[in-house]
Amino acid sequence: MPKPPEKTRSTTLPPIRPPPIAQHLREFVSNPHAWTVLARNLIPVVGIYFFQWSAALTVFNYWFDGFSALVAIITALVPRALSETRNKSDGLVKVIFGGLLTWVVLVGIIGLPYWIVLIPLQPLLQGSDLLHQLAVSPGLWFTFGSMAAGHFWKAFQSGYDDMPDKMLTQRVRWDVYLLVLRAIAMFMMMAHGLYFIIVPLMSLLLTYFEIWPERVLGMVFGDPSRLWEYDPEKKKPGNLP
């Protein structure tokens, strides 16, 4: 008798519809942490409306926050990748060069949405005094440096080195997919001159990402608890790895 076909991992999962708005509101009101998340994400809105923050600085803040978080995850993953592929005969120079090359390739490929979104935002970022503000303001250096340091601390404390392969795949895809979707959401910023409307919308969207990440992933990728099942070698065009 012929053998039954072997089971393969799913390449697609049906999207999951989010619950009604009324349920979202009930969950939000009853969750004290949700109010903190909303308050933090509304800081750029307060800056734009009441403290004359420049649109360029606000947009750059959104971009840098997501990009530095993505780079931190990639940096935390490189040591494990090297340890699993390193030969005993490899010298220190080869290991370091291989690590740097791996890091550059991953940042270039996985971070592609962040690089692409800079193209439509280029007139805004270059047409302002953003570079001058960043160059002469110690406060901004401290703010963005602290932001990046926080992301790196979180990434290196996540335990990527010790996770089983299945758990690692699930965790990394959960974190990276959310950051990539955040970059895609930044294409809203292309509507130049409407930042008084777009910045509040972006703040609400990022609040939703942070409070209900499983629903965001479910709407796009299907069951978020099964992200590890995606097979990169059999993915459909447009799917993330």
C-alpha positions as CSV (number, residue, x, y, z in Angstrom):
1,M,0.0,0.0,0.0
2,P,1.3,3.5,-0.8
3,K,2.4,5.5,2.2
4,P,0.1,8.4,3.2
5,P,1.6,11.8,2.3
6,E,3.6,13.4,5.1
7,K,2.2,16.4,6.8
8,T,3.8,19.6,6.0
9,R,3.8,22.9,7.8
10,S,1.1,25.4,6.8
11,T,2.1,28.1,4.4
12,T,-1.0,30.2,4.9
13,L,-3.4,30.7,7.7
14,P,-6.9,32.2,7.4
15,P,-7.1,35.8,8.8
16,I,-8.9,36.3,12.1
17,R,-11.5,39.0,12.3
18,P,-11.2,41.3,15.4
19,P,-14.0,41.4,17.9
20,P,-16.5,44.3,17.8
21,I,-15.6,47.8,18.8
22,A,-17.7,47.6,22.0
23,Q,-15.6,44.7,23.2
24,H,-12.4,46.7,22.5
25,L,-13.8,49.6,24.6
26,R,-14.7,47.3,27.5
27,E,-11.3,45.7,27.5
28,F,-9.5,49.1,27.2
29,V,-11.5,50.7,30.1
30,S,-10.9,47.7,32.4
31,N,-7.1,47.6,31.7
32,P,-5.0,50.2,33.6
33,H,-2.0,49.4,31.5
34,A,-3.9,50.4,28.4
35,W,-4.3,53.9,29.6
36,T,-0.5,54.2,30.2
37,V,0.1,53.0,26.7
38,L,-2.3,55.5,25.2
39,A,-0.8,58.3,27.2
40,R,2.7,57.5,26.0
41,N,1.7,57.3,22.4
42,L,-0.2,60.6,22.6
43,I,3.0,62.5,23.6
44,P,3.8,63.3,19.9
45,V,0.2,64.6,19.5
46,V,0.6,66.9,22.5
47,G,3.9,68.1,21.1
48,I,2.4,68.8,17.7
49,Y,-0.6,70.6,19.0
50,F,0.7,72.5,22.0
51,F,4.5,72.7,21.8
52,Q,5.0,73.4,18.1
53,W,7.0,70.2,17.5
54,S,8.1,69.9,13.9
55,A,6.4,67.3,11.8
56,A,9.8,66.1,10.6
57,L,11.0,65.4,14.1
58,T,7.8,63.6,15.0
59,V,8.0,61.4,11.9
60,F,11.6,60.6,12.5
61,N,10.8,59.6,16.1
62,Y,8.3,57.1,14.8
63,W,10.8,55.8,12.3
64,F,13.7,55.5,14.6
65,D,11.8,53.9,17.4
66,G,10.6,51.0,15.2
67,F,13.9,50.7,13.2
68,S,16.1,50.6,16.3
69,A,13.8,47.9,17.9
70,L,14.2,45.8,14.7
71,V,18.0,46.2,14.6
72,A,18.2,45.3,18.3
73,I,16.3,42.0,17.7
74,I,18.6,41.2,14.7
75,T,21.7,42.0,16.7
76,A,20.5,39.7,19.6
77,L,19.9,36.8,17.1
78,V,23.3,37.0,15.3
79,P,25.3,35.3,18.1
80,R,23.0,32.3,18.0
81,A,23.1,32.1,14.3
82,L,26.9,32.1,14.4
83,S,27.1,29.5,17.1
84,E,24.9,27.1,15.1
85,T,26.9,27.5,11.8
86,R,30.4,28.0,13.1
87,N,33.0,25.3,12.4
88,K,35.6,24.4,15.0
89,S,38.3,25.4,12.6
90,D,37.0,28.9,12.1
91,G,39.3,31.6,13.4
92,L,38.3,34.7,15.3
93,V,38.6,37.0,12.3
94,K,36.4,34.8,10.2
95,V,33.8,34.6,12.9
96,I,33.7,38.4,13.4
97,F,33.6,39.1,9.7
98,G,30.8,36.5,9.2
99,G,28.9,38.0,12.1
100,L,29.1,41.5,10.6
101,L,28.2,40.3,7.2
102,T,25.2,38.4,8.5
103,W,24.1,41.4,10.5
104,V,24.3,43.8,7.5
105,V,22.4,41.4,5.2
106,L,19.6,40.8,7.8
107,V,19.3,44.6,8.6
108,G,19.2,45.3,4.9
109,I,16.6,42.6,4.0
110,I,14.3,42.5,7.1
111,G,14.5,46.3,7.5
112,L,13.5,46.9,3.9
113,P,10.1,48.4,4.7
114,Y,11.9,51.0,6.9
115,W,14.3,51.8,4.1
116,I,11.5,52.1,1.5
117,V,9.3,54.3,3.7
118,L,12.1,56.9,3.7
119,I,11.7,57.5,0.0
120,P,8.3,59.2,0.2
121,L,9.3,60.9,3.4
122,Q,12.5,62.3,2.0
123,P,11.1,65.7,1.1
124,L,9.8,66.2,4.6
125,L,13.0,65.0,6.4
126,Q,15.4,66.8,4.1
127,G,13.3,70.0,3.7
128,S,13.5,70.8,7.4
129,D,16.1,71.6,9.9
130,L,15.9,68.1,11.3
131,L,19.6,67.2,10.8
132,H,20.6,70.5,12.4
133,Q,18.3,69.8,15.4
134,L,19.8,66.4,15.8
135,A,23.3,67.6,15.5
136,V,23.2,70.4,18.0
137,S,20.7,69.2,20.6
138,P,22.2,67.0,23.4
139,G,18.6,66.4,24.6
140,L,17.6,64.7,21.3
141,W,20.8,62.7,21.4
142,F,20.0,61.5,24.9
143,T,16.3,60.8,23.9
144,F,17.1,58.7,20.9
145,G,20.1,57.0,22.5
146,S,18.0,56.0,25.5
147,M,15.3,54.7,23.2
148,A,17.8,52.6,21.3
149,A,19.4,51.4,24.5
150,G,16.1,50.3,25.9
151,H,15.3,48.3,22.7
152,F,18.8,46.6,22.9
153,W,18.4,45.8,26.6
154,K,15.0,44.2,25.9
155,A,16.2,42.2,23.0
156,F,19.2,40.8,24.8
157,Q,17.1,40.0,27.8
158,S,14.5,38.0,25.8
159,G,16.5,34.8,26.0
160,Y,16.8,34.1,22.3
161,D,20.0,32.1,22.9
162,D,18.2,29.5,25.1
163,M,14.9,29.1,23.4
164,P,14.0,25.9,21.6
165,D,13.9,26.3,17.8
166,K,10.1,26.3,17.6
167,M,9.7,28.8,20.4
168,L,12.4,31.0,18.9
169,T,10.7,31.0,15.5
170,Q,7.4,31.9,17.1
171,R,8.8,34.7,19.3
172,V,11.0,36.3,16.6
173,R,8.3,36.2,14.0
174,W,5.8,37.7,16.5
175,D,8.2,40.6,17.3
176,V,9.5,41.2,13.8
177,Y,6.2,41.0,12.0
178,L,4.7,43.6,14.3
179,L,7.7,46.0,13.6
180,V,7.4,45.4,9.9
181,L,3.6,46.2,10.0
182,R,4.5,49.3,12.0
183,A,6.8,50.4,9.2
184,I,4.1,49.8,6.6
185,A,1.7,51.9,8.7
186,M,4.2,54.8,8.4
187,F,3.2,55.1,4.7
188,M,0.3,57.2,6.1
189,M,2.9,59.9,6.7
190,M,3.1,60.4,2.9
191,A,0.2,62.8,3.1
192,H,2.3,65.9,3.5
193,G,0.5,68.8,5.2
194,L,-2.0,66.6,7.1
195,Y,0.2,65.8,10.1
196,F,-2.3,67.4,12.5
197,I,-4.6,64.6,11.5
198,I,-2.2,61.8,10.7
199,V,-0.1,62.0,13.9
200,P,-3.2,61.3,16.2
201,L,-4.2,58.4,13.9
202,M,-0.7,57.0,14.0
203,S,-0.7,57.3,17.8
204,L,-4.0,55.4,18.1
205,L,-2.8,52.8,15.6
206,L,0.5,52.2,17.6
207,T,-1.6,52.0,20.8
208,Y,-3.7,49.3,19.2
209,F,-0.5,47.4,18.1
210,E,0.8,47.5,21.7
211,I,-2.4,46.6,23.5
212,W,-3.7,43.9,21.1
213,P,-0.7,42.6,19.2
214,E,-2.3,39.2,18.7
215,R,-5.3,40.8,16.9
216,V,-3.1,42.8,14.6
217,L,-1.1,39.6,13.7
218,G,-4.3,37.6,13.4
219,M,-5.9,40.1,10.9
220,V,-2.8,39.9,8.6
221,F,-1.2,36.5,9.2
222,G,-3.9,34.3,10.8
223,D,-3.6,32.5,14.1
224,P,-0.8,34.3,15.9
225,S,0.0,31.3,18.0
226,R,0.9,29.4,14.9
227,L,3.4,31.8,13.2
228,W,6.1,29.2,13.6
229,E,4.3,27.1,11.0
230,Y,5.0,29.4,8.1
231,D,7.5,27.7,5.7
232,P,9.7,30.4,4.1
233,E,10.6,28.0,1.3
234,K,7.0,27.6,0.3
235,K,5.6,31.0,1.0
236,K,3.5,32.9,-1.4
237,P,4.7,36.1,-3.0
238,G,4.3,39.0,-0.6
239,N,4.5,36.8,2.6
240,L,7.1,37.7,5.1
241,P,9.8,35.0,6.0
